Amino acid sequence: MIGQHTLKPNPGSRKKSIAFGRGDSSGHGSFSGHGGKGQTARSGGGRKPGFEGGQTPITRRMPKLKGFTPPNYTIYQPVNVYQLNVFKDGDTVDLVALYDRKIIKKKNSPVKILADGELTKKLTVNIDACSAEAKKKIEAAGGTVKILNLKKKDKPE
C-alpha cells in the first residue's frame, strides 16, 4: 500500500542545488561563477552587442549604402542615335570607332545605343547592346545592327 512515507519525486525531477561561494574546493573557483570584478560581475552588467572595446564599431565604419547592385550587373556606356551622324555613309560603327571619335570615354566597357534623336546616315553598327527603338531608327535609315554576344568571362569589370 502507498503511504505518505513511501512517496518519492520522479527520478531527475529534482536537481541538487549548487553551493556557490564556498571556496576553491567547491569546484566554482574564487569568483563563484560570477567572473571577474567590475562591470561584468554586476547584475545587468556587461557590454551591449556590437561593442568593440571603445573603437568605432564596424556598423558605424561602414557607409550607408543605398540599394543593392547584383554581382553580374553590367554598366553600359550610353550612345544616342543622333551622335552617330558624325560618321560617313557606309561606315562601320564599333567600339573602337566610337572611341576614336571621342563619343565614348572607355575602350574596354560595353556600349548601348539609345534612341534619342534622328539618324540620317546609312551605317553598319556592331555593338554590345541596342534598344529596340534605336534599332528601328538605324534600320529605317538603311543601316544594319549586329549585337555582339558578350560571354560572362569576357564582360569587362
Order of alpha helices (4+ residues) and beta strands (2+ residues): alpha-beta-beta-alpha-beta-beta-beta-alpha-beta
